[in-house]
Amino acid sequence: MIGGSSLFGGQGTIGGTLIGAFLMGVIRDGAVLLNITQYYQEVVIGVIIWVAVYWDQLRRRRLAAASEEPRRGGEDAQTGRFARGDPERVRSDQRA
């Protein structure tokens, strides 16, 4: 989520988390310099965290979908047949 740490699995690093915390501090300091009230500072930080969680979920869904699709022209592990789009390829044990 922030700095590479995710709520749904341990993929983050300590360094990434420290960078994420540093960025949140920089954003908060910038908000103070812009005379944004404390309430709106919290809203901005909350929106940034929400967007980070949403982006992380989209990224995970895309990675999961990409790993489930058989590769074009490759053999499907479950059926043992070659994927669509490559009808000329024949498995070696099916050749006459």
C-alpha positions as CSV (number, residue, x, y, z in Angstrom):
1,M,0.0,0.0,0.0
2,I,2.3,2.8,1.2
3,G,6.0,2.2,0.4
4,G,5.5,-1.3,-1.0
5,S,3.7,-2.8,2.1
6,S,0.4,-4.3,1.3
7,L,-2.5,-5.2,3.6
8,F,-3.0,-8.5,1.8
9,G,0.5,-10.0,1.8
10,G,4.0,-9.4,2.8
11,Q,5.7,-7.9,-0.3
12,G,7.0,-4.7,1.2
13,T,10.3,-3.8,2.7
14,I,11.3,-1.8,5.7
15,G,13.0,0.7,3.4
16,G,9.9,1.1,1.2
17,T,7.7,1.6,4.3
18,L,10.1,4.3,5.6
19,I,10.0,6.0,2.2
20,G,6.2,5.9,2.3
21,A,6.1,7.4,5.8
22,F,8.6,10.0,4.7
23,L,6.4,11.0,1.8
24,M,3.3,11.2,4.1
25,G,5.3,13.6,6.3
26,V,6.4,15.7,3.3
27,I,2.8,15.9,2.2
28,R,1.7,16.9,5.7
29,D,4.4,19.6,5.9
30,G,3.4,20.9,2.5
31,A,-0.2,21.2,3.7
32,V,0.9,23.1,6.8
33,L,3.0,25.5,4.6
34,L,-0.1,26.0,2.4
35,N,-2.2,26.9,5.6
36,I,-4.5,24.0,5.1
37,T,-6.5,23.3,8.3
38,Q,-5.9,20.1,10.3
39,Y,-9.2,18.6,9.2
40,Y,-8.4,18.9,5.5
41,Q,-4.9,17.7,6.0
42,E,-6.4,14.4,7.4
43,V,-8.8,14.3,4.5
44,V,-5.9,14.6,2.0
45,I,-3.8,11.9,3.7
46,G,-6.9,9.7,3.9
47,V,-7.6,10.1,0.2
48,I,-4.0,9.4,-0.7
49,I,-4.1,6.1,1.3
50,W,-7.4,5.2,-0.2
51,V,-6.1,5.8,-3.8
52,A,-3.0,3.7,-2.9
53,V,-5.1,0.8,-1.7
54,Y,-7.3,1.0,-4.8
55,W,-4.3,1.0,-7.1
56,D,-2.8,-2.0,-5.2
57,Q,-6.0,-3.9,-5.7
58,L,-6.2,-3.1,-9.4
59,R,-2.5,-4.2,-9.8
60,R,-3.1,-7.5,-8.0
61,R,-6.2,-8.3,-10.1
62,R,-4.3,-7.6,-13.3
63,L,-1.4,-9.8,-12.2
64,A,-3.8,-12.6,-11.2
65,A,-5.7,-12.4,-14.5
66,A,-2.5,-12.4,-16.4
67,S,-1.2,-15.5,-14.6
68,E,-4.4,-17.4,-15.3
69,E,-4.5,-16.9,-19.0
70,P,-2.7,-19.5,-21.1
71,R,0.1,-18.1,-23.2
72,R,-0.6,-17.6,-26.9
73,G,0.8,-20.6,-28.8
74,G,1.8,-22.4,-25.6
75,E,0.5,-25.6,-24.3
76,D,-2.3,-25.4,-21.7
77,A,-1.2,-27.2,-18.5
78,Q,-4.7,-28.5,-17.7
79,T,-5.8,-29.8,-21.1
80,G,-2.5,-30.6,-22.7
81,R,-3.7,-28.8,-25.9
82,F,-2.1,-25.8,-27.5
83,A,-3.9,-22.5,-26.9
84,R,-6.1,-21.0,-29.6
85,G,-4.4,-18.8,-32.2
86,D,-1.9,-21.5,-33.2
87,P,-3.9,-24.3,-35.0
88,E,-0.9,-25.5,-37.0
89,R,1.1,-26.7,-34.1
90,V,0.6,-30.3,-33.1
91,R,1.9,-32.1,-30.1
92,S,4.7,-34.5,-30.8
93,D,2.7,-37.5,-29.6
94,Q,-0.2,-36.7,-32.0
95,R,1.9,-36.7,-35.2
96,A,1.5,-39.5,-37.6
